[in-house]
């Protein structure tokens, strides 16, 4: 009887294995960020580069200073904005899954790729790795290792205030302390009526971060600005979806 039961299960197991294999085969590898740089240098249009990123279903978790480095390497501002918005869209998806008590699994291509642009400006090849596929309690799986939970911060600071502090010669240490002490006001941009299922524009664009670097804002300050934006954005999304599931619990 046992062997009859097992024999009945065998076709189901084979089918499941075949479907899993097909799904894995169909899953594309993430597009290397080095290809974005290469296409830009070769004169590909922003639309064609954006299409390539979207068709590969790749997003990149860039630090704030990375946008200026990519701009210096010839990546168009439209592509920088595409990269930041793609990151924001995937973070929205990650938090939505997490709020419902699920995750996207330990799927390397499914999460925003962490990027290393060290040495890009001196000719080194840009590299990338998946985010940590383990996550401590209280934070969604798939966020970059530089993500920081916002916590309770009653006061807000704006991007323009940070910009003015940098222009006035305020020290990097003081600006970073201000960003860590306050929440960033611009978690997301404005795009008409806010609906639960709608994707939100990122509160700070990739081209804006590149412009701030061109104005002289330090890399450490830009990295902290991006970290503050991500913390603020994730906290907003957590509250947005808090009635769904575990995202409501701190």
Buried (B, 14 or more C-beta within 10 A) or exposed (E): EEEEEEEEEEEEEEEEEEEEEEEEEEEEEBBBBBBBBBBBEEEBEBEEBBEBBEEBBBBBBBBBBBBBBBBBBBBBBBBBBBBBBBBBBBBBBBBBBBBEEEBBEEBBBBBBBBBBBEEBEEEEEBBBEBBBEEBEEEBBBBBBEBBBEBEEBEEEBEBEBBBEBBEEEBEBEEBBEBBBEBBBBBBBEEEEEEEEEEEBBBBBBBBBBBBBBEEEBBBBBBBBBBBBBBBBBBBBBBEBBEEBBBBEEE
